[in-house]
């Protein structure tokens, strides 16, 4: 394709001129963040310093109570002596109050020291209106990862009662605990020495810790984990300003039609817009990073002690090179989003989920043990994020850095191509074409199906995080399959007034199809293992991903017939109704059949929320989608799915490690799978009403 | 030599789940000569805009061909677009550019040589009386001035073919008359002009030949005199209704 670069330059200049003259956009997207962030940081820094200074100079009123109050007082006296000996000020003053806990609640004292016997300490405290939250001192301490010290019979206990909702009380409690522990250690050592311990107890069994990584590497790890996500946030927020105005805004203003009827080609239009978004996204990212560095320089943003991330110029250049295709990908994604929106408002509404999805892969370096030499190298953005982390700790894996560049560049090119197609999509650019549609229940379903599945996915995540984490596996399955999948799917069928027989493809099939399913299901499972083993030779696949094939979640103590019902039959029916039923039906006109199978498979994979199960389940999902498309019916996919799970479960139950199989059985499985699909192809009864080919349009 | 615009069997079918195939334009044939205003007269939804959008390459024809200065609108879309200027009530201007910048931008992207662009913009500023407002941002201009900039933008690259899709929609009487005057002037310059409207008086006053389009099909196409002779009716409104009723009778439906 020949590109008219002079036209691209003219279009780019026009884009930038139009953007730079929009004062509101410039102020909101550039000047406001630049001005507001320093003011916010400066104010909070100043206030924090003041608070610290005030607390450091304050003398805290404390109250001592309990049957062992005298012991507490002697501890305090010893603490004061120790501090005085060190030249420090003892900043506690005992105050006599009638009801110490009421005084604490009324802010007359900062903390209450309660000396009690072990027996008293073991008695559960009574809760009263005036009683401070014991949780602040106990459960709260546990929440911060500190362990409650054991109570020993006959040994007095000192309880430090404070209010975590008050700065002074918290600061006083922290210092007091430290002092009391110092006194305890001192006393312990004195007892040991008095009993004839031969040397200073503090010198016994010294444990040393030595960090062999350089301070630059340590800082690089910290920086590398977050820098890509941070940059992506800047790029997305900066680029969105131009992108939304670029296509969605042009559609709304009516200038897009003016442009499309001019003598310039669509690829030039898209290239110019991409360049504009790319430039602004990059510029804003650079400005914001410089801004952050200034804050760090002025110590407005605290950095960890000894943080010494040094990025030499050649490393900085390499990072910049890695980020270029990522920026192009971000620009392409934003332009695509804008192209598919019919108005400015719609683009803004769609931006938020894209924003979240865009940042998600940049968090890959936070995954434990993830390295570039794994399947992550094939995931756009995530690969760059991991590569940057490795570079910052001094690891330069040149071949995979090259793969990272190629993958991200290819993804950016693909997205740009999709944007050009969006500009040729008549429903998106022409009011006449759009007006020809009458939105009925079925049409509305097709438009909303992905959005509805995204909502369903969100519900699944929330349920997984809150409800089913520690639940019985049967309850988990009932909630996931019965409530979320089946409930959500039936809700869609009802809300859009769809015909269940059509949506769920409830059609009979030829008898020979069952033969293909019987041989294809186990062969498909083994072929999946083989494919990932093969891929492992080129790009290391995480072992967790390989194990996910054999992973059958065999719950302990569950009779095998229940395992079959809950893990084979139920998923076979419900997941097929949801994914190869509703989802495939809703998307059938949006994608060509091959892409349709891929999309349905990928969505199926994403719904298996465990990261390493996504790829294997997506692989199975693609196979099941192909089965449904070739047979025009849901029933073969149901049987295939149930058999697939049964084989995986059986292998796990009888201790057959699928991931450890050799090449011959895997090759045989692939051949059997091919034979199964050949049978399905020869006897095909294609899914009805698929997206027409180009010839039909 | 072939005509500047030749349309043969042009068809556009939209797919609609509720109505199935919608034949918005159904086998339309016509041509437009240089120095001629060819009118497409039809009610709203008759297929005028869809026809013109296919000629302007915004929409792809389902069947048939359209040639603009010999360039097929599907195979040589960019060449076809460079040979035409498209104006409609929905083709807007960039609000934050000045009138002069607008003209320079459209001249440049329509293939006018970079060195010639400023001079061409100056010519257009002078011709359309934009002198005092040439450096004013478009969003600060009055409706009449915006209309002038919009027409000047349409002819920024001096195309031999002009397509006006209901250009007077939303304009007051004076601005509508000014628009008609400018279009007549372009005819005198020898441009081939396709002009769509549903306003009978405009078609009567401006068009050399008129095609009556209804439900995506052209039911009559001739000079006003010949249409009068063929129908025995004097007023274009009566002629239009005559053909629409005839079409509905053939089709067995109601308008």
Interface residues (C-beta under 8 A of the other chain):
Chain A: X6 X7 X10 X11 X14 X17 X18 X21 X22 X253 X254 X255 X257 X258 X260 X261 X262 X263 X264 X265 X424 X426 X429 X430 X431 X432 X433 X436 X437 X438 X440 X442 X443 X446 X692 X697
Chain B: X14 X15 X16 X17 X18 X19 X22 X24 X49 X50 X53 X56 X57 X58 X59 X60 X62 X77 X78 X81 X82 X84 X86 X88 X90 X91 X92 X93 X94 X95 X96 X97 X101 X105 X106 X108 X109 X110 X111 X114 X137 X153 X157
